[in-house]
Amino acid sequence: TVDALAKLAGCSREHLRRLCLSQLGRPPQQQLAWVRLRHAAHLLGTSGEKIETIARQCGYSSAFALSNAFMRSMNCRPSDLRQRLSLRAT
């Protein structure tokens, strides 16, 4: 949560929001989602783990939740990205 992130950063929720907006161009929740999706994309391309396992490692409740987040942000499913990345590696 944003409150947990602010506590880890040692600042208020509002200060964290201002910092994220000024330094990253997005609010903390969007930044966290972006980091989680980038990590999931990395794992999809570099590990043979099941998508369900990757989803849980990246903080999603299920492969379905990860797939929905991918569709919203990347306009593809995790399995599509994995296939594209594996084709690129060969």
Stockholm file with secondary structure:
# STOCKHOLM 1.0

chainA/1-90         TVDALAKLAGCSREHLRRLCLSQLGRPPQQQLAWVRLRHAAHLLGTSGEKIETIARQCGYSSAFALSNAFMRSMNCRPSDLRQRLSLRAT
#=GR chainA/1-90 SS CHHHHHHHHTSCHHHHHHHHHHHHSSCHHHHHHHHHHHHHHHHHHHCCCCHHHHHHHTTCSSHHHHHHHHHHHHSSCHHHHHHHHHHHHC
#=GC SS_cons        CHHHHHHHHTSCHHHHHHHHHHHHSSCHHHHHHHHHHHHHHHHHHHCCCCHHHHHHHTTCSSHHHHHHHHHHHHSSCHHHHHHHHHHHHC
//
